[in-house]
Amino acid sequence: MQFHQYTEAAILEMQQTSRQGLTMEDVQKRRQKYGPNELQEKKKVPTWLLFLQQFKDFMILILAIAAVL
């Protein structure tokens, strides 16, 4: 959807809102329908694991061996 092609009134109607924003009743309905507006945190990958994952690539292994030699 390319919002720049629509008028302000059309966009507000599509989003079912107004220039004043949502009423508390609308907020409660949308929270029940869509859930809270929160991002779920992913587990952090330890730094040492990120370092070791670099060596999965074949070319990196070749370069490491060449550096040792």
All heavy atoms as TSV, in Angstrom:
chain	resi	resn	atom	element	x	y	z
A	1	MET	N	N	0.851	-1.170	0.000
A	1	MET	CA	C	0.000	0.000	0.000
A	1	MET	C	C	0.899	1.236	0.000
A	1	MET	O	O	1.792	1.353	0.820
A	1	MET	CB	C	-0.882	-0.034	1.241
A	1	MET	CG	C	-1.800	1.131	1.355
A	1	MET	SD	S	-2.921	0.998	2.756
A	1	MET	CE	C	-4.012	-0.277	2.189
A	2	GLN	N	N	0.682	2.124	-0.916
A	2	GLN	CA	C	1.498	3.329	-1.034
A	2	GLN	C	C	0.698	4.516	-0.512
A	2	GLN	O	O	-0.106	5.115	-1.214
A	2	GLN	CB	C	1.931	3.523	-2.473
A	2	GLN	CG	C	2.793	2.371	-2.958
A	2	GLN	CD	C	3.207	2.537	-4.392
A	2	GLN	OE1	O	2.851	3.487	-5.064
A	2	GLN	NE2	N	3.978	1.583	-4.890
A	3	PHE	N	N	0.933	4.848	0.749
A	3	PHE	CA	C	0.137	5.860	1.425
A	3	PHE	C	C	0.282	7.245	0.815
A	3	PHE	O	O	-0.614	8.070	0.951
A	3	PHE	CB	C	0.495	5.899	2.913
A	3	PHE	CG	C	-0.064	4.736	3.678
A	3	PHE	CD1	C	0.759	3.709	4.098
A	3	PHE	CD2	C	-1.412	4.659	3.966
A	3	PHE	CE1	C	0.250	2.639	4.792
A	3	PHE	CE2	C	-1.931	3.588	4.659
A	3	PHE	CZ	C	-1.107	2.576	5.079
A	4	HIS	N	N	1.370	7.525	0.135
A	4	HIS	CA	C	1.559	8.859	-0.424
A	4	HIS	C	C	0.562	9.163	-1.552
A	4	HIS	O	O	0.397	10.309	-1.934
A	4	HIS	CB	C	2.998	9.041	-0.918
A	4	HIS	CG	C	3.346	8.189	-2.097
A	4	HIS	ND1	N	3.735	6.874	-1.956
A	4	HIS	CD2	C	3.357	8.454	-3.424
A	4	HIS	CE1	C	3.981	6.366	-3.159
A	4	HIS	NE2	N	3.761	7.296	-4.063
A	5	GLN	N	N	-0.116	8.148	-2.052
A	5	GLN	CA	C	-1.070	8.355	-3.135
A	5	GLN	C	C	-2.481	8.660	-2.621
A	5	GLN	O	O	-3.347	9.009	-3.406
A	5	GLN	CB	C	-1.129	7.118	-4.023
A	5	GLN	CG	C	0.173	6.833	-4.743
A	5	GLN	CD	C	0.109	5.563	-5.560
A	5	GLN	OE1	O	-0.718	4.693	-5.323
A	5	GLN	NE2	N	0.997	5.449	-6.528
A	6	TYR	N	N	-2.708	8.545	-1.330
A	6	TYR	CA	C	-4.046	8.732	-0.759
A	6	TYR	C	C	-4.151	10.062	-0.043
A	6	TYR	O	O	-3.167	10.628	0.405
A	6	TYR	CB	C	-4.362	7.609	0.238
A	6	TYR	CG	C	-4.445	6.245	-0.399
A	6	TYR	CD1	C	-3.382	5.354	-0.321
A	6	TYR	CD2	C	-5.587	5.836	-1.068
A	6	TYR	CE1	C	-3.450	4.099	-0.897
A	6	TYR	CE2	C	-5.671	4.582	-1.644
A	6	TYR	CZ	C	-4.599	3.725	-1.555
A	6	TYR	OH	O	-4.671	2.477	-2.122
A	7	THR	N	N	-5.383	10.527	0.089
A	7	THR	CA	C	-5.620	11.735	0.867
A	7	THR	C	C	-5.569	11.393	2.347
A	7	THR	O	O	-5.673	10.228	2.742
A	7	THR	CB	C	-6.997	12.339	0.546
A	7	THR	OG1	O	-8.005	11.410	0.960
A	7	THR	CG2	C	-7.142	12.662	-0.935
A	8	GLU	N	N	-5.430	12.417	3.155
A	8	GLU	CA	C	-5.378	12.209	4.606
A	8	GLU	C	C	-6.658	11.549	5.109
A	8	GLU	O	O	-6.609	10.619	5.915
A	8	GLU	CB	C	-5.175	13.552	5.308
A	8	GLU	CG	C	-5.159	13.442	6.810
A	8	GLU	CD	C	-5.052	14.784	7.493
A	8	GLU	OE1	O	-4.870	15.805	6.811
A	8	GLU	OE2	O	-5.152	14.806	8.726
A	9	ALA	N	N	-7.798	12.014	4.616
A	9	ALA	CA	C	-9.067	11.450	5.055
A	9	ALA	C	C	-9.184	9.972	4.690
A	9	ALA	O	O	-9.679	9.158	5.479
A	9	ALA	CB	C	-10.224	12.236	4.435
A	10	ALA	N	N	-8.707	9.605	3.518
A	10	ALA	CA	C	-8.771	8.211	3.092
A	10	ALA	C	C	-7.889	7.322	3.972
A	10	ALA	O	O	-8.281	6.212	4.342
A	10	ALA	CB	C	-8.347	8.097	1.628
A	11	ILE	N	N	-6.722	7.814	4.318
A	11	ILE	CA	C	-5.818	7.037	5.170
A	11	ILE	C	C	-6.406	6.859	6.557
A	11	ILE	O	O	-6.377	5.765	7.120
A	11	ILE	CB	C	-4.436	7.706	5.249
A	11	ILE	CG1	C	-3.750	7.617	3.885
A	11	ILE	CG2	C	-3.570	7.060	6.321
A	11	ILE	CD1	C	-2.481	8.390	3.775
A	12	LEU	N	N	-6.951	7.940	7.116
A	12	LEU	CA	C	-7.567	7.835	8.435
A	12	LEU	C	C	-8.720	6.843	8.422
A	12	LEU	O	O	-8.897	6.070	9.372
A	12	LEU	CB	C	-8.044	9.209	8.905
A	12	LEU	CG	C	-6.931	10.198	9.250
A	12	LEU	CD1	C	-7.509	11.583	9.513
A	12	LEU	CD2	C	-6.119	9.718	10.424
A	13	GLU	N	N	-9.480	6.826	7.353
A	13	GLU	CA	C	-10.598	5.875	7.246
A	13	GLU	C	C	-10.078	4.439	7.116
A	13	GLU	O	O	-10.598	3.527	7.747
A	13	GLU	CB	C	-11.465	6.226	6.030
A	13	GLU	CG	C	-12.716	5.374	5.926
A	13	GLU	CD	C	-13.566	5.778	4.735
A	13	GLU	OE1	O	-13.590	6.972	4.390
A	13	GLU	OE2	O	-14.209	4.880	4.163
A	14	MET	N	N	-9.021	4.242	6.326
A	14	MET	CA	C	-8.451	2.895	6.165
A	14	MET	C	C	-7.924	2.356	7.492
A	14	MET	O	O	-8.036	1.170	7.788
A	14	MET	CB	C	-7.304	2.913	5.150
A	14	MET	CG	C	-7.742	2.904	3.717
A	14	MET	SD	S	-6.327	2.705	2.624
A	14	MET	CE	C	-5.866	4.408	2.342
A	15	GLN	N	N	-7.313	3.235	8.276
A	15	GLN	CA	C	-6.728	2.821	9.548
A	15	GLN	C	C	-7.742	2.851	10.691
A	15	GLN	O	O	-7.405	2.521	11.828
A	15	GLN	CB	C	-5.533	3.708	9.893
A	15	GLN	CG	C	-4.406	3.619	8.904
A	15	GLN	CD	C	-3.824	2.225	8.809
A	15	GLN	OE1	O	-3.639	1.557	9.806
A	15	GLN	NE2	N	-3.566	1.779	7.594
A	16	GLN	N	N	-8.950	3.245	10.383
A	16	GLN	CA	C	-10.045	3.318	11.353
A	16	GLN	C	C	-9.649	4.146	12.575
A	16	GLN	O	O	-9.725	3.703	13.714
A	16	GLN	CB	C	-10.490	1.919	11.772
A	16	GLN	CG	C	-11.003	1.106	10.609
A	16	GLN	CD	C	-11.295	-0.333	10.989
A	16	GLN	OE1	O	-10.938	-0.796	12.053
A	16	GLN	NE2	N	-11.970	-1.032	10.101
A	17	THR	N	N	-9.208	5.374	12.311
A	17	THR	CA	C	-8.800	6.285	13.373
A	17	THR	C	C	-9.186	7.703	12.991
A	17	THR	O	O	-9.852	7.915	11.982
A	17	THR	CB	C	-7.282	6.167	13.639
A	17	THR	OG1	O	-6.964	6.909	14.807
A	17	THR	CG2	C	-6.453	6.628	12.473
A	18	SER	N	N	-8.779	8.658	13.799
A	18	SER	CA	C	-9.049	10.063	13.512
A	18	SER	C	C	-7.792	10.865	13.793
A	18	SER	O	O	-6.796	10.325	14.290
A	18	SER	CB	C	-10.196	10.569	14.385
A	18	SER	OG	O	-9.787	10.610	15.747
A	19	ARG	N	N	-7.828	12.164	13.519
A	19	ARG	CA	C	-6.664	13.009	13.773
A	19	ARG	C	C	-6.371	13.123	15.261
A	19	ARG	O	O	-5.261	13.404	15.672
A	19	ARG	CB	C	-6.881	14.401	13.195
A	19	ARG	CG	C	-6.918	14.375	11.674
A	19	ARG	CD	C	-6.700	15.710	11.112
A	19	ARG	NE	N	-5.256	15.941	11.164
A	19	ARG	CZ	C	-4.696	17.099	10.964
A	19	ARG	NH1	N	-5.433	18.138	10.700
A	19	ARG	NH2	N	-3.404	17.242	11.015
A	20	GLN	N	N	-7.377	12.892	16.103
A	20	GLN	CA	C	-7.181	12.964	17.551
A	20	GLN	C	C	-6.599	11.672	18.108
A	20	GLN	O	O	-6.234	11.605	19.265
A	20	GLN	CB	C	-8.522	13.257	18.266
A	20	GLN	CG	C	-9.025	14.674	18.063
A	20	GLN	CD	C	-9.588	14.899	16.669
A	20	GLN	OE1	O	-10.178	14.001	16.080
A	20	GLN	NE2	N	-9.408	16.098	16.147
A	21	GLY	N	N	-6.549	10.634	17.316
A	21	GLY	CA	C	-6.014	9.358	17.772
A	21	GLY	C	C	-7.127	8.400	18.168
A	21	GLY	O	O	-8.305	8.624	17.883
A	22	LEU	N	N	-6.763	7.327	18.820
A	22	LEU	CA	C	-7.720	6.299	19.214
A	22	LEU	C	C	-8.355	6.639	20.554
A	22	LEU	O	O	-7.711	7.211	21.428
A	22	LEU	CB	C	-7.026	4.941	19.332
A	22	LEU	CG	C	-6.374	4.389	18.077
A	22	LEU	CD1	C	-5.575	3.139	18.411
A	22	LEU	CD2	C	-7.418	4.074	17.034
A	23	THR	N	N	-9.599	6.243	20.710
A	23	THR	CA	C	-10.238	6.367	22.010
A	23	THR	C	C	-9.771	5.195	22.873
A	23	THR	O	O	-9.244	4.209	22.365
A	23	THR	CB	C	-11.769	6.325	21.882
A	23	THR	OG1	O	-12.145	5.039	21.375
A	23	THR	CG2	C	-12.286	7.417	20.955
A	24	MET	N	N	-9.961	5.297	24.163
A	24	MET	CA	C	-9.553	4.207	25.059
A	24	MET	C	C	-10.314	2.927	24.725
A	24	MET	O	O	-9.771	1.831	24.833
A	24	MET	CB	C	-9.775	4.598	26.521
A	24	MET	CG	C	-8.741	5.582	27.037
A	24	MET	SD	S	-7.032	5.054	26.775
A	24	MET	CE	C	-6.919	3.673	27.883
A	25	GLU	N	N	-11.544	3.064	24.279
A	25	GLU	CA	C	-12.338	1.886	23.886
A	25	GLU	C	C	-11.703	1.205	22.676
A	25	GLU	O	O	-11.573	-0.021	22.635
A	25	GLU	CB	C	-13.773	2.319	23.558
A	25	GLU	CG	C	-14.686	1.177	23.210
A	25	GLU	CD	C	-16.098	1.660	22.894
A	25	GLU	OE1	O	-16.570	2.602	23.557
A	25	GLU	OE2	O	-16.703	1.083	21.973
A	26	ASP	N	N	-11.272	2.004	21.696
A	26	ASP	CA	C	-10.604	1.455	20.515
A	26	ASP	C	C	-9.282	0.790	20.892
A	26	ASP	O	O	-8.924	-0.266	20.365
A	26	ASP	CB	C	-10.339	2.551	19.478
A	26	ASP	CG	C	-11.600	3.047	18.801
A	26	ASP	OD1	O	-12.584	2.284	18.761
A	26	ASP	OD2	O	-11.597	4.199	18.320
A	27	VAL	N	N	-8.567	1.404	21.827
A	27	VAL	CA	C	-7.288	0.848	22.272
A	27	VAL	C	C	-7.508	-0.530	22.893
A	27	VAL	O	O	-6.787	-1.485	22.586
A	27	VAL	CB	C	-6.608	1.796	23.287
A	27	VAL	CG1	C	-5.404	1.129	23.934
A	27	VAL	CG2	C	-6.189	3.088	22.615
A	28	GLN	N	N	-8.510	-0.632	23.761
A	28	GLN	CA	C	-8.778	-1.911	24.418
A	28	GLN	C	C	-9.181	-2.978	23.402
A	28	GLN	O	O	-8.735	-4.125	23.490
A	28	GLN	CB	C	-9.882	-1.749	25.472
A	28	GLN	CG	C	-9.476	-0.887	26.641
A	28	GLN	CD	C	-8.278	-1.437	27.389
A	28	GLN	OE1	O	-8.060	-2.635	27.455
A	28	GLN	NE2	N	-7.466	-0.545	27.943
A	29	LYS	N	N	-10.004	-2.611	22.417
A	29	LYS	CA	C	-10.424	-3.565	21.388
A	29	LYS	C	C	-9.221	-4.051	20.579
A	29	LYS	O	O	-9.084	-5.239	20.296
A	29	LYS	CB	C	-11.448	-2.926	20.444
A	29	LYS	CG	C	-12.813	-2.765	21.042
A	29	LYS	CD	C	-13.745	-2.119	20.029
A	29	LYS	CE	C	-15.101	-1.822	20.626
A	29	LYS	NZ	N	-15.983	-1.127	19.666
A	30	ARG	N	N	-8.341	-3.126	20.201
A	30	ARG	CA	C	-7.179	-3.502	19.398
A	30	ARG	C	C	-6.182	-4.327	20.202
A	30	ARG	O	O	-5.542	-5.217	19.667
A	30	ARG	CB	C	-6.505	-2.254	18.825
A	30	ARG	CG	C	-7.364	-1.608	17.744
A	30	ARG	CD	C	-6.701	-0.419	17.129
A	30	ARG	NE	N	-7.600	0.247	16.211
A	30	ARG	CZ	C	-7.206	0.894	15.125
A	30	ARG	NH1	N	-5.936	0.958	14.825
A	30	ARG	NH2	N	-8.085	1.476	14.346
A	31	ARG	N	N	-6.060	-4.035	21.491
A	31	ARG	CA	C	-5.171	-4.854	22.327
A	31	ARG	C	C	-5.683	-6.274	22.437
A	31	ARG	O	O	-4.907	-7.224	22.435
A	31	ARG	CB	C	-5.040	-4.246	23.721
A	31	ARG	CG	C	-4.029	-3.159	23.795
A	31	ARG	CD	C	-3.706	-2.800	25.225
A	31	ARG	NE	N	-2.810	-1.660	25.251
A	31	ARG	CZ	C	-2.839	-0.735	26.163
A	31	ARG	NH1	N	-3.692	-0.809	27.165
A	31	ARG	NH2	N	-1.998	0.263	26.116
A	32	GLN	N	N	-7.004	-6.422	22.548
A	32	GLN	CA	C	-7.572	-7.767	22.618
A	32	GLN	C	C	-7.399	-8.498	21.293
A	32	GLN	O	O	-7.117	-9.687	21.258
A	32	GLN	CB	C	-9.057	-7.711	22.994
A	32	GLN	CG	C	-9.289	-7.372	24.448
A	32	GLN	CD	C	-10.756	-7.301	24.797
A	32	GLN	OE1	O	-11.615	-7.239	23.909
A	32	GLN	NE2	N	-11.063	-7.305	26.081
A	33	LYS	N	N	-7.556	-7.776	20.192
A	33	LYS	CA	C	-7.462	-8.402	18.875
A	33	LYS	C	C	-6.023	-8.707	18.476
A	33	LYS	O	O	-5.721	-9.799	17.989
A	33	LYS	CB	C	-8.102	-7.487	17.827
A	33	LYS	CG	C	-8.139	-8.076	16.438
A	33	LYS	CD	C	-8.899	-7.180	15.483
A	33	LYS	CE	C	-8.961	-7.819	14.098
A	33	LYS	NZ	N	-9.704	-6.979	13.155
A	34	TYR	N	N	-5.110	-7.737	18.676
A	34	TYR	CA	C	-3.743	-7.868	18.178
A	34	TYR	C	C	-2.703	-8.149	19.263
A	34	TYR	O	O	-1.565	-8.478	18.956
A	34	TYR	CB	C	-3.328	-6.592	17.431
A	34	TYR	CG	C	-4.209	-6.280	16.261
A	34	TYR	CD1	C	-5.066	-5.184	16.284
A	34	TYR	CD2	C	-4.206	-7.078	15.127
A	34	TYR	CE1	C	-5.889	-4.880	15.204
A	34	TYR	CE2	C	-5.020	-6.788	14.046
A	34	TYR	CZ	C	-5.853	-5.691	14.093
A	34	TYR	OH	O	-6.669	-5.403	13.031
A	35	GLY	N	N	-3.058	-7.972	20.512
A	35	GLY	CA	C	-2.097	-8.162	21.599
A	35	GLY	C	C	-1.360	-6.870	21.894
A	35	GLY	O	O	-1.543	-5.856	21.232
A	36	PRO	N	N	-0.493	-6.901	22.896
A	36	PRO	CA	C	0.239	-5.685	23.259
A	36	PRO	C	C	1.250	-5.292	22.183
A	36	PRO	O	O	1.743	-6.132	21.446
A	36	PRO	CB	C	0.939	-6.069	24.562
A	36	PRO	CG	C	1.049	-7.542	24.504
A	36	PRO	CD	C	-0.147	-8.033	23.727
A	37	ASN	N	N	1.555	-4.025	22.143
A	37	ASN	CA	C	2.507	-3.491	21.171
A	37	ASN	C	C	3.917	-3.602	21.744
A	37	ASN	O	O	4.546	-2.614	22.107
A	37	ASN	CB	C	2.163	-2.035	20.845
A	37	ASN	CG	C	2.996	-1.498	19.717
A	37	ASN	OD1	O	3.587	-2.262	18.969
A	37	ASN	ND2	N	3.064	-0.184	19.594
A	38	GLU	N	N	4.403	-4.842	21.840
A	38	GLU	CA	C	5.724	-5.083	22.416
A	38	GLU	C	C	6.505	-6.043	21.533
A	38	GLU	O	O	5.934	-6.939	20.930
A	38	GLU	CB	C	5.599	-5.710	23.806
A	38	GLU	CG	C	4.932	-4.833	24.831
A	38	GLU	CD	C	4.722	-5.543	26.155
A	38	GLU	OE1	O	4.917	-6.775	26.213
A	38	GLU	OE2	O	4.347	-4.862	27.117
A	39	LEU	N	N	7.793	-5.840	21.486
A	39	LEU	CA	C	8.669	-6.760	20.770
A	39	LEU	C	C	9.169	-7.811	21.745
A	39	LEU	O	O	9.500	-7.496	22.887
A	39	LEU	CB	C	9.862	-6.024	20.171
A	39	LEU	CG	C	9.542	-4.987	19.099
A	39	LEU	CD1	C	10.815	-4.266	18.684
A	39	LEU	CD2	C	8.890	-5.639	17.909
A	40	GLN	N	N	9.231	-9.052	21.285
A	40	GLN	CA	C	9.763	-10.108	22.126
A	40	GLN	C	C	11.276	-10.136	21.959
A	40	GLN	O	O	11.797	-10.087	20.843
A	40	GLN	CB	C	9.165	-11.458	21.748
A	40	GLN	CG	C	7.683	-11.540	22.008
A	40	GLN	CD	C	7.116	-12.899	21.618
A	40	GLN	OE1	O	7.810	-13.742	21.090
A	40	GLN	NE2	N	5.844	-13.078	21.882
A	41	GLU	N	N	11.966	-10.213	23.079
A	41	GLU	CA	C	13.426	-10.238	23.021
A	41	GLU	C	C	13.909	-11.633	22.651
A	41	GLU	O	O	13.387	-12.625	23.127
A	41	GLU	CB	C	14.018	-9.842	24.369
A	41	GLU	CG	C	13.830	-8.391	24.697
A	41	GLU	CD	C	14.607	-7.989	25.931
A	41	GLU	OE1	O	15.696	-8.555	26.155
A	41	GLU	OE2	O	14.112	-7.123	26.649
A	42	LYS	N	N	14.892	-11.661	21.788
A	42	LYS	CA	C	15.514	-12.921	21.425
A	42	LYS	C	C	16.641	-13.201	22.413
A	42	LYS	O	O	17.191	-12.292	23.017
A	42	LYS	CB	C	16.092	-12.856	20.011
A	42	LYS	CG	C	15.060	-12.739	18.937
A	42	LYS	CD	C	15.735	-12.766	17.577
A	42	LYS	CE	C	14.710	-12.708	16.467
A	42	LYS	NZ	N	15.368	-12.740	15.150
A	43	LYS	N	N	16.989	-14.471	22.531
A	43	LYS	CA	C	18.120	-14.829	23.378
A	43	LYS	C	C	19.391	-14.270	22.751
A	43	LYS	O	O	19.580	-14.347	21.537
A	43	LYS	CB	C	18.252	-16.342	23.497
A	43	LYS	CG	C	17.148	-16.995	24.277
A	43	LYS	CD	C	17.393	-18.484	24.381
A	43	LYS	CE	C	16.304	-19.169	25.160
A	43	LYS	NZ	N	16.502	-20.630	25.204
A	44	LYS	N	N	20.249	-13.718	23.587
A	44	LYS	CA	C	21.512	-13.196	23.086
A	44	LYS	C	C	22.471	-14.344	22.837
A	44	LYS	O	O	22.560	-15.279	23.623
A	44	LYS	CB	C	22.120	-12.219	24.074
A	44	LYS	CG	C	21.448	-10.886	24.102
A	44	LYS	CD	C	22.276	-9.906	24.895
A	44	LYS	CE	C	21.670	-8.527	24.774
A	44	LYS	NZ	N	22.532	-7.529	25.412
A	45	VAL	N	N	23.184	-14.256	21.740
A	45	VAL	CA	C	24.195	-15.254	21.408
A	45	VAL	C	C	25.489	-14.818	22.086
A	45	VAL	O	O	25.924	-13.672	21.926
A	45	VAL	CB	C	24.392	-15.360	19.885
A	45	VAL	CG1	C	25.458	-16.364	19.530
A	45	VAL	CG2	C	23.069	-15.714	19.212
A	46	PRO	N	N	26.123	-15.702	22.847
A	46	PRO	CA	C	27.369	-15.322	23.523
A	46	PRO	C	C	28.444	-14.897	22.522
A	46	PRO	O	O	28.508	-15.398	21.396
A	46	PRO	CB	C	27.793	-16.604	24.247
A	46	PRO	CG	C	26.590	-17.477	24.284
A	46	PRO	CD	C	25.723	-17.070	23.144
A	47	THR	N	N	29.289	-13.990	22.947
A	47	THR	CA	C	30.339	-13.449	22.081
A	47	THR	C	C	31.277	-14.542	21.594
A	47	THR	O	O	31.672	-14.548	20.424
A	47	THR	CB	C	31.132	-12.368	22.833
A	47	THR	OG1	O	30.221	-11.407	23.345
A	47	THR	CG2	C	32.129	-11.680	21.918
A	48	TRP	N	N	31.625	-15.460	22.474
A	48	TRP	CA	C	32.548	-16.522	22.082
A	48	TRP	C	C	31.958	-17.399	20.992
A	48	TRP	O	O	32.666	-17.850	20.103
A	48	TRP	CB	C	32.967	-17.367	23.283
A	48	TRP	CG	C	31.832	-18.099	23.960
A	48	TRP	CD1	C	31.059	-17.644	24.980
A	48	TRP	CD2	C	31.344	-19.394	23.631
A	48	TRP	NE1	N	30.111	-18.573	25.316
A	48	TRP	CE2	C	30.259	-19.674	24.497
A	48	TRP	CE3	C	31.705	-20.355	22.694
A	48	TRP	CZ2	C	29.548	-20.858	24.441
A	48	TRP	CZ3	C	30.983	-21.540	22.658
A	48	TRP	CH2	C	29.926	-21.778	23.526
A	49	LEU	N	N	30.623	-17.589	21.029
A	49	LEU	CA	C	29.970	-18.401	19.996
A	49	LEU	C	C	29.957	-17.652	18.665
A	49	LEU	O	O	30.149	-18.251	17.609
A	49	LEU	CB	C	28.561	-18.778	20.435
A	49	LEU	CG	C	27.808	-19.745	19.543
A	49	LEU	CD1	C	28.581	-21.048	19.372
A	49	LEU	CD2	C	26.431	-20.038	20.118
A	50	LEU	N	N	29.731	-16.349	18.721
A	50	LEU	CA	C	29.793	-15.547	17.500
A	50	LEU	C	C	31.181	-15.639	16.865
A	50	LEU	O	O	31.309	-15.744	15.652
A	50	LEU	CB	C	29.462	-14.079	17.797
A	50	LEU	CG	C	28.010	-13.761	18.108
A	50	LEU	CD1	C	27.865	-12.307	18.543
A	50	LEU	CD2	C	27.131	-14.036	16.903
A	51	PHE	N	N	32.205	-15.616	17.715
A	51	PHE	CA	C	33.583	-15.728	17.219
A	51	PHE	C	C	33.803	-17.074	16.538
A	51	PHE	O	O	34.355	-17.146	15.444
A	51	PHE	CB	C	34.569	-15.540	18.377
A	51	PHE	CG	C	35.999	-15.721	17.968
A	51	PHE	CD1	C	36.646	-14.745	17.237
A	51	PHE	CD2	C	36.689	-16.869	18.312
A	51	PHE	CE1	C	37.960	-14.900	16.856
A	51	PHE	CE2	C	38.003	-17.042	17.938
A	51	PHE	CZ	C	38.650	-16.058	17.208
A	52	LEU	N	N	33.363	-18.152	17.181
A	52	LEU	CA	C	33.571	-19.482	16.614
A	52	LEU	C	C	32.757	-19.709	15.338
A	52	LEU	O	O	33.193	-20.453	14.459
A	52	LEU	CB	C	33.229	-20.558	17.650
A	52	LEU	CG	C	34.187	-20.667	18.825
A	52	LEU	CD1	C	33.725	-21.742	19.790
A	52	LEU	CD2	C	35.604	-20.954	18.342
A	53	GLN	N	N	31.618	-19.063	15.236
A	53	GLN	CA	C	30.786	-19.230	14.043
A	53	GLN	C	C	31.460	-18.665	12.793
A	53	GLN	O	O	31.126	-19.045	11.680
A	53	GLN	CB	C	29.417	-18.576	14.245
A	53	GLN	CG	C	28.520	-19.349	15.182
A	53	GLN	CD	C	27.204	-18.644	15.441
A	53	GLN	OE1	O	27.043	-17.460	15.171
A	53	GLN	NE2	N	26.253	-19.386	15.970
A	54	GLN	N	N	32.414	-17.784	12.970
A	54	GLN	CA	C	33.135	-17.214	11.837
A	54	GLN	C	C	33.955	-18.277	11.106
A	54	GLN	O	O	34.266	-18.138	9.933
A	54	GLN	CB	C	34.072	-16.089	12.294
A	54	GLN	CG	C	33.374	-14.975	13.021
A	54	GLN	CD	C	32.298	-14.318	12.196
A	54	GLN	OE1	O	32.517	-13.975	11.039
A	54	GLN	NE2	N	31.134	-14.142	12.789
A	55	PHE	N	N	34.308	-19.341	11.809
A	55	PHE	CA	C	35.184	-20.353	11.237
A	55	PHE	C	C	34.425	-21.480	10.534
A	55	PHE	O	O	35.011	-22.480	10.162
A	55	PHE	CB	C	36.104	-20.914	12.324
A	55	PHE	CG	C	37.015	-19.868	12.882
A	55	PHE	CD1	C	36.742	-19.287	14.100
A	55	PHE	CD2	C	38.115	-19.442	12.167
A	55	PHE	CE1	C	37.572	-18.309	14.608
A	55	PHE	CE2	C	38.953	-18.462	12.662
A	55	PHE	CZ	C	38.680	-17.888	13.892
A	56	LYS	N	N	33.127	-21.310	10.343
A	56	LYS	CA	C	32.351	-22.313	9.604
A	56	LYS	C	C	32.632	-22.245	8.103
A	56	LYS	O	O	32.535	-23.237	7.404
A	56	LYS	CB	C	30.850	-22.101	9.821
A	56	LYS	CG	C	30.348	-22.583	11.145
A	56	LYS	CD	C	28.854	-22.763	11.080
A	56	LYS	CE	C	28.134	-21.736	11.867
A	56	LYS	NZ	N	26.701	-21.908	11.866
A	57	ASP	N	N	32.987	-21.083	7.634
A	57	ASP	CA	C	33.212	-20.884	6.205
A	57	ASP	C	C	34.546	-21.519	5.789
A	57	ASP	O	O	35.574	-21.365	6.457
A	57	ASP	CB	C	33.220	-19.390	5.892
A	57	ASP	CG	C	33.304	-19.118	4.404
A	57	ASP	OD1	O	32.748	-19.911	3.627
A	57	ASP	OD2	O	33.930	-18.099	4.024
A	58	PHE	N	N	34.538	-22.231	4.680
A	58	PHE	CA	C	35.718	-22.942	4.191
A	58	PHE	C	C	36.871	-21.988	3.885
A	58	PHE	O	O	38.025	-22.262	4.217
A	58	PHE	CB	C	35.345	-23.761	2.946
A	58	PHE	CG	C	36.498	-24.528	2.384
A	58	PHE	CD1	C	36.999	-25.634	3.049
A	58	PHE	CD2	C	37.081	-24.137	1.194
A	58	PHE	CE1	C	38.071	-26.336	2.536
A	58	PHE	CE2	C	38.155	-24.842	0.668
A	58	PHE	CZ	C	38.641	-25.950	1.340
A	59	MET	N	N	36.568	-20.857	3.266
A	59	MET	CA	C	37.632	-19.910	2.903
A	59	MET	C	C	38.299	-19.318	4.146
A	59	MET	O	O	39.501	-19.054	4.135
A	59	MET	CB	C	37.077	-18.793	2.017
A	59	MET	CG	C	36.773	-19.240	0.595
A	59	MET	SD	S	38.203	-19.966	-0.234
A	59	MET	CE	C	39.266	-18.562	-0.377
A	60	ILE	N	N	37.550	-19.113	5.201
A	60	ILE	CA	C	38.125	-18.597	6.438
A	60	ILE	C	C	39.102	-19.615	7.011
A	60	ILE	O	O	40.183	-19.268	7.501
A	60	ILE	CB	C	37.022	-18.263	7.461
A	60	ILE	CG1	C	36.120	-17.149	6.945
A	60	ILE	CG2	C	37.610	-17.903	8.815
A	60	ILE	CD1	C	36.799	-15.829	6.735
A	61	LEU	N	N	38.728	-20.888	6.950
A	61	LEU	CA	C	39.634	-21.939	7.426
A	61	LEU	C	C	40.924	-21.972	6.611
A	61	LEU	O	O	42.026	-22.109	7.162
A	61	LEU	CB	C	38.950	-23.305	7.384
A	61	LEU	CG	C	37.817	-23.509	8.399
A	61	LEU	CD1	C	37.136	-24.844	8.159
A	61	LEU	CD2	C	38.365	-23.431	9.811
A	62	ILE	N	N	40.807	-21.826	5.308
A	62	ILE	CA	C	41.984	-21.813	4.430
A	62	ILE	C	C	42.887	-20.637	4.791
A	62	ILE	O	O	44.107	-20.778	4.912
A	62	ILE	CB	C	41.561	-21.737	2.941
A	62	ILE	CG1	C	40.766	-22.955	2.526
A	62	ILE	CG2	C	42.763	-21.506	2.035
A	62	ILE	CD1	C	41.576	-24.238	2.472
A	63	LEU	N	N	42.286	-19.453	4.989
A	63	LEU	CA	C	43.076	-18.276	5.353
A	63	LEU	C	C	43.728	-18.427	6.721
A	63	LEU	O	O	44.868	-18.010	6.916
A	63	LEU	CB	C	42.183	-17.026	5.322
A	63	LEU	CG	C	41.766	-16.550	3.940
A	63	LEU	CD1	C	40.716	-15.440	4.067
A	63	LEU	CD2	C	42.965	-16.062	3.159
A	64	ALA	N	N	43.046	-19.039	7.668
A	64	ALA	CA	C	43.610	-19.252	8.997
A	64	ALA	C	C	44.798	-20.198	8.920
A	64	ALA	O	O	45.835	-19.965	9.552
A	64	ALA	CB	C	42.547	-19.798	9.942
A	65	ILE	N	N	44.655	-21.257	8.158
A	65	ILE	CA	C	45.765	-22.221	7.988
A	65	ILE	C	C	46.951	-21.535	7.309
A	65	ILE	O	O	48.090	-21.715	7.708
A	65	ILE	CB	C	45.297	-23.465	7.212
A	65	ILE	CG1	C	44.297	-24.257	8.067
A	65	ILE	CG2	C	46.466	-24.328	6.791
A	65	ILE	CD1	C	43.577	-25.361	7.331
A	66	ALA	N	N	46.657	-20.733	6.289
A	66	ALA	CA	C	47.731	-20.012	5.588
A	66	ALA	C	C	48.430	-19.035	6.527
A	66	ALA	O	O	49.657	-18.867	6.462
A	66	ALA	CB	C	47.162	-19.284	4.385
A	67	ALA	N	N	47.696	-18.401	7.408
A	67	ALA	CA	C	48.290	-17.453	8.349
A	67	ALA	C	C	49.190	-18.170	9.333
A	67	ALA	O	O	50.249	-17.659	9.706
A	67	ALA	CB	C	47.189	-16.691	9.082
A	68	VAL	N	N	48.787	-19.366	9.745
A	68	VAL	CA	C	49.595	-20.135	10.688
A	68	VAL	C	C	50.892	-20.587	10.024
A	68	VAL	O	O	51.961	-20.550	10.644
A	68	VAL	CB	C	48.795	-21.328	11.246
A	68	VAL	CG1	C	49.688	-22.270	12.029
A	68	VAL	CG2	C	47.646	-20.832	12.113
A	69	LEU	N	N	50.767	-21.012	8.761
A	69	LEU	CA	C	51.956	-21.477	8.043
A	69	LEU	C	C	52.889	-20.315	7.758
A	69	LEU	O	O	54.064	-20.369	7.783
A	69	LEU	CB	C	51.572	-22.171	6.743
A	69	LEU	CG	C	50.789	-23.470	6.914
A	69	LEU	CD1	C	50.400	-24.021	5.557
A	69	LEU	CD2	C	51.648	-24.479	7.668
